[in-house]
Amino acid sequence: MATPRLTEKDVHAACIDIAAQGERPTAINLLEHLGRGSLTTISKYLNSWKATDQAQSTKAETLPAVVNLPPELAKDGEDLIKKAWHTAKTIADAELEIQREALKQAEAINQALIDEAYKFSEDQEAKIEQLEDALTTLREDHASLRRDFIHTKDKLNDAEKFNVGLSKDNEQLTIATADLKQKIAVLTEEKQASHEALKQKDAELAGKDVELAKLSARYEAAALELTALKADWEEVSQAAAEARNLASNLEGQLKVYQLLDKATVSQS
């Protein structure tokens, strides 16, 4: 799990704890107290705490960095030693006040450098965050590309299998095509032969059409002749009928003459 980011509230709380122990909060003891963060960030929040009313009321700047007495002074006569220590501290503070003024000027310069370093650190942290975001995006893209690669590889394997099947089908189709071409060649020859036979049949039919035309002309002529013969036959039949009638009349007259002749012979 990632370490939580250090906030201004965390640093101010640590300053209050250290000042309550009688020590002057510094970037070093704050880092030791907190156990995380950078000196740049801690120094920034330490300076913001120094400007608070609580820091002014506790006079944090006047507190010693460490108030633990030396072990040899913590023996008998602790009160007297403490007074001597306080007197020595007062003298030292007076001497240090001069140095503190010089240090304040140096601190101002250092603070400017710290602020510049803090700004640089913030810029770097922002760049790091951007790089981390970009790295996360790249990892996600890499994972997506890997999934796409695996999917594409699977599709390629399937395509290769399909291609093998197509190759086999192509071989079978090639064989079938060759067989079909052979059959087409045979059918073409048969068709050519049939075409020649049909041409011959057409020629024969054309000759028969000519003969049929001639027969039709002969038939028409025979029909006309038959019609004329029928007309002649009717005339002959009519004449025969009239002849038979005439013969019947003549035969009747002959019988009458014969009877008359017999009668005349008898009278004689």
C-alpha positions as CSV (number, residue, x, y, z in Angstrom):
1,M,0.0,0.0,0.0
2,A,1.4,3.5,-0.9
3,T,2.4,5.8,2.0
4,P,-0.2,8.6,2.5
5,R,0.8,12.0,1.3
6,L,2.1,14.4,4.0
7,T,-0.3,17.3,4.6
8,E,0.1,20.7,6.2
9,K,-2.2,19.6,9.0
10,D,0.1,16.6,9.8
11,V,3.2,18.9,10.0
12,H,1.4,21.5,12.2
13,A,0.2,18.8,14.6
14,A,3.8,17.4,14.9
15,C,5.1,21.0,15.6
16,I,2.6,21.3,18.4
17,D,3.7,18.0,19.9
18,I,7.4,18.9,19.7
19,A,6.9,22.4,21.1
20,A,4.8,20.9,24.0
21,Q,7.9,18.9,24.9
22,G,9.9,22.1,25.2
23,E,11.8,21.6,22.0
24,R,12.0,24.0,19.0
25,P,10.5,22.3,15.9
26,T,13.0,21.9,13.1
27,A,12.8,20.2,9.8
28,I,15.1,17.5,11.1
29,N,13.3,16.6,14.3
30,L,9.9,16.9,12.4
31,L,11.2,14.3,9.9
32,E,12.3,12.0,12.7
33,H,8.9,12.6,14.5
34,L,6.8,12.0,11.4
35,G,8.9,9.3,9.8
36,R,7.9,10.3,6.3
37,G,7.9,13.2,3.9
38,S,10.6,15.3,2.4
39,L,12.6,18.1,4.0
40,T,11.4,20.5,1.4
41,T,7.7,19.8,2.1
42,I,8.3,19.7,5.9
43,S,10.2,23.0,5.7
44,K,7.3,24.6,3.8
45,Y,4.7,23.6,6.3
46,L,7.0,24.4,9.3
47,N,7.3,28.0,8.0
48,S,3.5,28.2,7.6
49,W,3.2,27.0,11.2
50,K,5.6,29.6,12.5
51,A,3.2,32.3,11.2
52,T,0.3,30.9,13.3
53,D,-0.8,32.5,16.5
54,Q,-0.1,29.3,18.4
55,A,3.5,29.3,17.4
56,Q,3.8,33.0,18.4
57,S,2.2,32.3,21.8
58,T,4.5,29.4,22.6
59,K,7.6,31.4,21.3
60,A,8.7,28.4,19.4
61,E,11.7,30.3,18.0
62,T,13.1,30.8,21.5
63,L,12.8,27.2,22.5
64,P,16.0,25.2,22.5
65,A,16.4,22.5,19.9
66,V,16.9,20.0,22.8
67,V,16.1,20.7,26.5
68,N,17.5,17.5,28.0
69,L,20.1,18.4,30.6
70,P,23.5,16.7,30.5
71,P,23.5,13.6,32.6
72,E,26.2,14.9,34.9
73,L,24.0,17.9,35.9
74,A,21.0,15.7,36.8
75,K,22.5,14.6,40.2
76,D,22.4,16.1,43.6
77,G,21.6,19.7,43.8
78,E,19.4,19.6,40.8
79,D,17.8,23.0,41.6
80,L,21.1,24.8,41.9
81,I,22.4,23.2,38.8
82,K,19.2,24.2,37.0
83,K,19.8,27.8,38.1
84,A,23.3,27.7,37.0
85,W,22.2,26.1,33.7
86,H,19.6,28.9,33.3
87,T,22.2,31.6,34.0
88,A,24.6,29.9,31.5
89,K,21.7,29.7,29.0
90,T,20.9,33.3,29.5
91,I,24.5,34.3,28.8
92,A,24.5,31.9,25.8
93,D,21.2,33.3,24.6
94,A,22.6,36.8,24.7
95,E,25.6,35.7,22.7
96,L,23.4,33.7,20.4
97,E,21.0,36.7,19.9
98,I,23.7,38.4,17.9
99,Q,24.3,35.2,15.9
100,R,20.5,34.8,15.5
101,E,20.2,38.1,13.8
102,A,22.9,37.1,11.3
103,L,21.2,33.7,11.0
104,K,17.9,35.3,10.3
105,Q,19.4,37.1,7.4
106,A,20.9,33.8,6.3
107,E,17.6,32.1,7.0
108,A,15.8,34.6,4.7
109,I,18.3,33.8,2.0
110,N,18.0,30.1,2.8
111,Q,14.2,30.4,2.9
112,A,14.2,31.9,-0.6
113,L,16.4,29.0,-1.7
114,I,14.1,26.6,0.2
115,D,11.0,28.2,-1.5
116,E,12.8,27.8,-4.9
117,A,13.7,24.3,-4.0
118,Y,10.1,23.6,-2.8
119,K,8.7,25.0,-6.1
120,F,11.2,22.9,-8.0
121,S,10.2,19.9,-5.8
122,E,6.5,20.6,-6.4
123,D,7.2,20.8,-10.1
124,Q,9.1,17.6,-10.0
125,E,6.3,16.0,-7.9
126,A,3.7,17.2,-10.5
127,K,5.9,15.8,-13.3
128,I,6.3,12.5,-11.3
129,E,2.5,12.3,-10.9
130,Q,2.1,13.0,-14.7
131,L,4.7,10.4,-15.4
132,E,3.0,7.9,-13.1
133,D,-0.4,8.7,-14.8
134,A,1.3,8.2,-18.1
135,L,2.9,5.0,-16.9
136,T,-0.4,3.8,-15.7
137,T,-1.9,4.7,-19.1
138,L,0.9,2.9,-20.9
139,R,0.5,-0.2,-18.7
140,E,-3.2,-0.2,-19.5
141,D,-2.5,0.3,-23.2
142,H,0.1,-2.4,-23.0
143,A,-2.4,-4.7,-21.4
144,S,-5.0,-3.8,-24.0
145,L,-2.5,-4.3,-26.8
146,R,-1.5,-7.7,-25.3
147,R,-5.1,-8.7,-25.2
148,D,-5.5,-7.5,-28.8
149,F,-2.3,-9.4,-29.7
150,I,-3.6,-12.6,-28.1
151,H,-7.0,-12.2,-29.8
152,T,-5.3,-11.4,-33.1
153,K,-3.0,-14.4,-32.7
154,D,-6.0,-16.7,-32.0
155,K,-7.7,-15.3,-35.1
156,L,-4.5,-15.9,-37.1
157,N,-4.4,-19.5,-35.9
158,D,-8.0,-19.9,-36.8
159,A,-7.3,-18.3,-40.2
160,E,-4.4,-20.7,-40.7
161,K,-6.6,-23.6,-39.9
162,F,-9.2,-22.2,-42.3
163,N,-6.5,-21.7,-44.9
164,V,-5.4,-25.3,-44.6
165,G,-9.0,-26.4,-45.1
166,L,-9.3,-24.0,-48.1
167,S,-6.1,-25.5,-49.6
168,K,-7.5,-29.0,-49.3
169,D,-10.8,-27.8,-50.8
170,N,-8.8,-26.0,-53.5
171,E,-6.9,-29.2,-54.4
172,Q,-10.2,-31.0,-54.6
173,L,-11.7,-28.2,-56.7
174,T,-8.6,-28.4,-59.0
175,I,-9.1,-32.1,-59.5
176,A,-12.9,-31.6,-60.0
177,T,-12.2,-28.7,-62.4
178,A,-9.8,-30.8,-64.5
179,D,-12.4,-33.6,-64.6
180,L,-15.1,-31.1,-65.5
181,K,-12.9,-29.6,-68.3
182,Q,-12.4,-33.1,-69.6
183,K,-16.1,-33.7,-69.6
184,I,-16.7,-30.3,-71.2
185,A,-14.2,-31.3,-74.0
186,V,-16.1,-34.6,-74.5
187,L,-19.4,-32.8,-74.5
188,T,-18.0,-30.2,-76.9
189,E,-16.9,-32.9,-79.3
190,E,-20.3,-34.6,-78.9
191,K,-22.0,-31.3,-79.5
192,Q,-19.8,-30.7,-82.6
193,A,-20.7,-34.1,-83.9
194,S,-24.4,-33.5,-83.1
195,H,-24.1,-30.1,-84.9
196,E,-22.7,-31.8,-88.0
197,A,-25.4,-34.5,-87.8
198,L,-28.0,-31.7,-87.5
199,K,-26.6,-29.9,-90.4
200,Q,-26.8,-33.2,-92.4
201,K,-30.3,-33.7,-91.2
202,D,-31.2,-30.2,-92.2
203,A,-29.8,-30.8,-95.6
204,E,-31.8,-34.0,-95.9
205,L,-34.9,-32.2,-94.7
206,A,-34.3,-29.4,-97.2
207,G,-34.2,-32.1,-100.0
208,K,-37.3,-33.7,-98.6
209,D,-39.0,-30.2,-98.5
210,V,-38.2,-29.9,-102.2
211,E,-39.6,-33.3,-102.9
212,L,-42.6,-32.5,-100.7
213,A,-43.1,-29.3,-102.6
214,K,-43.0,-31.3,-105.8
215,L,-45.4,-33.9,-104.4
216,S,-47.7,-31.1,-103.2
217,A,-47.7,-29.7,-106.7
218,R,-48.5,-33.1,-108.1
219,Y,-51.2,-33.6,-105.5
220,E,-52.7,-30.3,-106.4
221,A,-52.6,-31.2,-110.1
222,A,-54.0,-34.7,-109.3
223,A,-56.7,-33.0,-107.2
224,L,-57.6,-30.7,-110.0
225,E,-57.6,-33.6,-112.4
226,L,-59.8,-35.7,-110.0
227,T,-62.1,-32.8,-109.7
228,A,-62.4,-32.6,-113.5
229,L,-62.8,-36.4,-113.6
230,K,-65.6,-36.2,-111.0
231,A,-67.3,-33.6,-113.1
232,D,-66.9,-35.8,-116.2
233,W,-68.1,-38.8,-114.2
234,E,-71.2,-36.9,-113.1
235,E,-71.9,-36.0,-116.7
236,V,-71.3,-39.7,-117.7
237,S,-73.5,-40.9,-114.9
238,Q,-76.2,-38.5,-115.8
239,A,-76.0,-39.6,-119.5
240,A,-76.0,-43.2,-118.4
241,A,-79.1,-42.6,-116.3
242,E,-80.8,-41.0,-119.2
243,A,-79.7,-43.9,-121.4
244,R,-81.1,-46.4,-119.0
245,N,-84.3,-44.4,-118.9
246,L,-84.3,-44.3,-122.7
247,A,-83.5,-48.0,-122.8
248,S,-86.3,-48.8,-120.4
249,N,-88.7,-46.8,-122.6
250,L,-87.4,-48.5,-125.7
251,E,-87.7,-51.9,-124.1
252,G,-91.3,-51.1,-123.1
253,Q,-92.0,-50.1,-126.7
254,L,-90.4,-53.2,-128.0
255,K,-92.6,-55.4,-125.8
256,V,-95.6,-53.5,-127.0
257,Y,-94.6,-54.1,-130.7
258,Q,-94.0,-57.7,-130.0
259,L,-97.5,-58.2,-128.5
260,L,-99.0,-56.3,-131.4
261,D,-97.0,-58.5,-133.8
262,K,-98.3,-61.7,-132.1
263,A,-101.8,-60.4,-132.3
264,T,-101.5,-59.7,-136.0
265,V,-100.2,-63.2,-136.7
266,S,-103.0,-64.8,-134.8
267,Q,-105.6,-63.0,-136.8
268,S,-104.2,-64.1,-140.0
